C-alpha cells in the first residue's frame, strides 16, 4: 500500500512541483552552536561592510541609477555614428560640469559591469531600492516578495557588490 499524501499534494501539479522544489532547496536547520559560529565567522571576515563603506556603496548605486535612467535606448535610428557615441565637440574645452558628468558616467559604467554579474532578482532589488530612494518614497515594489524579503535581497546584493567594487578601487578603504 502507498502512504497517505498530504492534502496540498492533491492540488495543482505545478504548485505541488514548486513546493517540492522549495523543500529540496531548503538548507538544513543549523544548531545554535553552528549559528553562533557562522555569525562570528561573518563578523570577523574581511567582507563585512562598515557604515562608511555602505554609504559609499549607496552613493555609487545612486550614481548608477541616474546614469541608467538617462541612458535608456531611444526608438529609431541614432543621429550619431556608432563609433562616436559619447563624443562631444567640447571634449577639449569642457567645463567642470562636463568633467563631473564624464566621471559619473565612468563610475556608473563600472558599477553596471558589477551589477550585471549578479542574479536577476538581486539586480531588481537594487533597481527598486534606488528608484524608491530617488523618488523619496516607496513608489516601486516587487510583487513576488514581501518588503522584508526585498530588503534582504538588497542587502545580499550590497554584500556581493562590495568585494567587486573594492577590486575596482571604487570603494575607499578607511583605516
Secondary structure, DSSP 8 states (H G I E B T S, - for coil): ------GGGGS-HHHHHHHHHHHHHS-----HHHHHHHHHHHHHSTT---HHHHHHHHHHHHHHHHHHHHT---SS--SS-GGGTT--TTSTT--HHHHHHHHHHHHHHHHHHHHHTS-HHHHHHHHHHHHHHHHTS-----TTS-HHHHHHHHHHHHHHHHHHHHHTT-S----
